[in-house]
Amino acid sequence: VSTQSTGENKKLLHRLAQLDDDLEEEQNEALRHLEKSKKLQQMLDDMKEELNLEKTNSGRLEADKLSYERQVRELQGKLEEIETQVKAKQVAALSAFRTRTPAWRNSSRTNLRRSKH
């Protein structure tokens, strides 16, 4: 009985050592998974932060775009106003020139006649 008992004890001790090795291997695997999980969580946090920065920058750029578009519209309006004023002045100047031209021609003709006599 003692030989059988010793053999069983050896088998049990061997099985216990194997289970102990398996447990250690599983614990190491769990630690590797935990470390990998921590790294992935850090990457996720970093990506979330980067996304938030991009959203902030995108919002700023969109606001700038809208502001520039508004400024362009205002400047286009001012340009059109100036062009209208310039055209009106050109028309007025041309009209004044046309009004003065016949009088100037008559005056020139009269002066030419006087100088010939």
C-alpha positions in Angstrom: 0.0 0.0 0.0 2.9 2.4 0.8 4.4 1.8 -2.7 1.1 2.5 -4.3 0.6 5.5 -2.0 4.1 6.8 -2.9 3.4 6.4 -6.6 0.1 8.2 -6.2 1.8 10.9 -4.2 4.5 11.3 -7.0 1.7 11.5 -9.6 -0.2 14.0 -7.5 2.9 16.1 -6.9 3.7 16.0 -10.6 0.2 17.0 -11.4 0.3 19.7 -8.8 3.6 21.0 -10.3 2.0 20.9 -13.8 -1.0 22.8 -12.6 1.2 25.3 -10.8 3.1 25.8 -14.1 -0.2 26.2 -16.0 -1.4 28.7 -13.5 1.8 30.7 -13.8 1.5 30.6 -17.6 -2.1 31.8 -17.4 -1.1 34.6 -15.0 1.6 35.7 -17.4 -0.8 35.6 -20.3 -3.3 37.6 -18.3 -0.6 40.2 -17.5 0.3 40.4 -21.2 -3.3 40.9 -22.1 -3.6 43.6 -19.3 -0.5 45.4 -20.6 -1.8 45.2 -24.2 -5.2 46.5 -23.0 -3.5 49.4 -21.2 -1.5 50.3 -24.3 -4.7 50.1 -26.5 -6.6 52.3 -23.9 -3.8 54.9 -24.0 -3.8 54.9 -27.8 -7.6 55.3 -27.7 -7.3 58.2 -25.3 -4.6 59.8 -27.5 -6.7 59.5 -30.6 -9.7 61.0 -28.7 -7.6 63.9 -27.7 -6.3 64.3 -31.2 -9.9 64.2 -32.6 -11.0 66.8 -30.2 -8.1 69.1 -31.3 -9.0 68.5 -34.9 -12.6 69.3 -34.2 -11.6 72.5 -32.4 -9.3 73.5 -35.3 -11.9 72.6 -37.8 -14.4 74.8 -35.9 -12.0 77.7 -35.9 -11.2 77.3 -39.6 -15.0 77.2 -40.4 -15.5 80.4 -38.4 -12.6 82.0 -40.2 -14.0 80.9 -43.5 -17.4 82.4 -42.8 -15.8 85.6 -41.6 -13.7 85.8 -44.8 -16.7 85.1 -47.0 -18.6 87.9 -45.2 -15.6 90.3 -45.7 -15.5 89.4 -49.4 -19.2 90.1 -49.8 -18.8 93.5 -48.0 -15.8 94.4 -50.2 -17.6 93.4 -53.3 -20.5 95.6 -52.3 -18.1 98.5 -51.7 -16.3 97.9 -55.0 -19.6 97.9 -56.9 -20.5 101.1 -55.1 -17.2 102.7 -56.0 -17.6 101.5 -59.6 -21.1 103.1 -59.8 -19.7 106.4 -58.4 -16.8 106.4 -60.9 -19.2 105.7 -63.8 -21.5 108.5 -62.6 -18.5 110.9 -62.5 -17.3 109.8 -65.9 -20.8 110.4 -67.3 -21.0 113.8 -65.7 -17.5 114.7 -66.9 -18.3 113.6 -70.4 -21.6 115.5 -70.4 -19.8 118.6 -69.1 -17.2 118.2 -71.8 -19.9 117.9 -74.5 -21.7 120.9 -73.2 -18.5 123.0 -73.2 -17.2 121.7 -76.6 -19.6 123.7 -78.8 -19.0 126.9 -76.8 -15.3 126.3 -77.0 -15.5 125.7 -80.8 -17.5 128.9 -81.2 -15.1 130.8 -79.1 -12.2 129.4 -81.1 -13.8 130.3 -84.4 -14.6 133.8 -83.2 -11.0 134.3 -82.0 -9.7 133.0 -85.3 -11.9 135.4 -87.2 -10.8 138.3 -85.1 -7.1 137.5 -85.5 -7.5 137.3 -89.3 -9.0 140.8 -89.5 
